[in-house]
Amino acid sequence: MANFKGSTYEKQGRDAKIRCDARGTKRYGPNRYDGLAHSHATLQSQQCLFNDFAKYALSNGLDPKLNLAMTKKHFLDFLSKRTALLSASSCEVYISRWCAYIKALRSKNITIDSLLDYHFFQRCKDQFNGRPDKKSFKKGRYINPMKFEDILSKLPKRSQVVARLQYFYAFRAEEALLVANYLEKFLHDGELTEVPGKGGQRYMPKLIDEALINNIRSTSKISKGAYYRDLRKVMKKSSRAHDFRLSFAVNRYNELRNDGASHKNSMKITSEEMNHHRLSITAYYLARA
């Protein structure tokens, strides 16, 4: 691993720009979550992030090599000041950009404090501006098992399997479609493994029902557009695909509580199964549902 090249922050900024410039390479497949700048807009955004921290480092007399100044202690102070006046949504976006930028710099051989990992930035989002934010959101999104079975009975088989993957396994629509269309890629010894979630974070292994496996195998591939069209015909405007995932959160949390688990442990387990890295997001789901 190495430091930024240059004796000044300005020169180091140019080095960071050159390292992370991936324009001309599509942000697709293995490049989707690399954090590099695949567009001019992203490159500019990264330069702004670099300049923000450079100003902070300069005003606080930190290490002349900016990457060595990027420690957990300094970042906590920097983010607390930088996000103080941002709205909840803007704060989340800003911290997410830093998370991706740090990942990109590491992939380009820049030495940065190992404590500045994905989980650190997720915790920062809660610490500096947790959810749900002050914006109002529509409640009553929960779909009970009886209503869900009624929805399934009206859906074509191609969409039934995707809806089941969302409702019983907590996948987002895109993730459920990926599993339904490429089952064998993720199925190992009766478990779904290495399913990519938001931000490229992998889901924990999930046992899958044999009957659902057979249904998926006997169903042709389905596009996202076809799935959404099928849902609109059945649910109209009363519900949407993501409500299946919200309903999983309610069902799983209640199941754990009924089994005697504490609120804290129930939230933790539910969050892990949903591939959430912040309890506040699971709480947000429960509030909406």
Secondary structure as UniProt FT lines:
FT   HELIX           9..20
FT   TURN            23..24
FT   HELIX           29..31
FT   TURN            32..33
FT   HELIX           40..59
FT   TURN            60..61
FT   HELIX           66..69
FT   HELIX           72..82
FT   TURN            83..85
FT   HELIX           88..107
FT   TURN            108..109
FT   TURN            114..115
FT   HELIX           118..129
FT   HELIX           145..154
FT   HELIX           157..169
FT   HELIX           173..181
FT   HELIX           183..186
FT   STRAND          187..188
FT   TURN            189..190
FT   STRAND          191..192
FT   HELIX           198..200
FT   STRAND          206..207
FT   HELIX           210..217
FT   HELIX           224..235
FT   TURN            236..238
FT   HELIX           242..258
FT   TURN            259..260
FT   HELIX           263..273
FT   TURN            274..275
FT   HELIX           279..288
//
